[in-house]
Amino acid sequence: MSSADSALALAVFIAAVVEFVEALTIVLAIGISRGWRSTLVGVAAAVGALAVFTVIAGYSLATWLPEAALQLVVGALMLVFGLQWLRKAVLRSAGLKALHDEESEFRDTTEAARLAGTEQRLGLDWFAFVVSFKGVFLEGVEIVFIVITFGLSADNMPVAVASAVAAAFVVLAAGVAIHKPLTRVPENTLKYVVGLLLATFGTYWSIEGLGVFSDGAEPLSWPGGDFALPALVIFWLVLTRILAVGLRRRVAEPAESVPGGAR
Amino acid sequence: MSRFGQSAVGRFLRGFGRFWYDFVVGDDPKIAAGAGTVLVFGALLVAGGRSGGAVVVLLAVLIGVAFTVSMLVDVARHRDG
């Protein structure tokens, strides 16, 4: 496996672990407090919807867009997505935003599930079905997005898919084994790492993709080729560390008033 | 509200658009606006025949600058309450 493939596999694996842990927390909270049948039907329905979404989105992007335009579109999406993750990481690091906490997430979801009504539809506990469906689908869309964008941009979809599947097995096995939220996963650190990787690859591919506007519509070239990638990782790492330290010094008040939830 | 806005299709389309807006843009539109502005600027440079290594590096730096400005605006708003 080349170093680019290894970086791709690592990026997708870490991102998928983070999202699977969040989905697992929701499913466990609903399953334990409302029963497993409707919860698992919701999970299965979400997985089916995700499969359809993946095929349509992947086929559309790969079929209709020329190479440079594809790099620009997925690179720009990845860049914005990555910068959002980095923003939250910087705000958390600066003490301006609460750290994401699976244990409190689990507690809140369990409490909401206990207080919810007992509406039955199609023979299912509708609350359990809807919440588990939404939780798995929304976290799953993020995983699918990351798999598709990394896989298409690096032209190596099998490695991207295999990494996400491996992450699913690891998280699922851990969840089944301990039967409670995976609070020991260093989620905030992992999210920061994923943000760095998304911002790095997003910067690289979106700028490369701007070549679609040149006469030959060929991707632009980075000085140093693929060696620009580690340079970009360092660039985003240094910038975000400086921002986190600088912002911590500038702000004395607690985190609650900064826009955006704890997610 | 128009008949379209009240219909199931209208509700679906609004929900669909809202979902993708939240998903891509998230809770801080400044980030997307900043990155988008730099990429549009880059597209204009490339269309004008400037596509060398210096332009590539300049655009990366400008994305970093846009991100920094967005973070500083967040903190300024936080301090203003």
Interface residues (C-beta under 8 A of the other chain):
Chain A: L72 A76 L77 L79 V80 F81 L83 Q84 L86 R87 V90 L91 L96 V141 E142 F145 T203 S206 I207 E208 L210 G211 F213 S214 D215 L220 S221 W222 P223 L232 F235 W236 L239 L243 L247 R250 V251 E253 S257 V258 P259 G260 G261
Chain B: F23 V24 V25 G26 D27 D28 I31 A32 A35 G36 L39 G42 A43 V46 A47 G49 S51 G53 V55 V56 V57 L59 A60 I63 G64 F67 T68 S70 M71 D74 V75 R77 H78 R79 G81
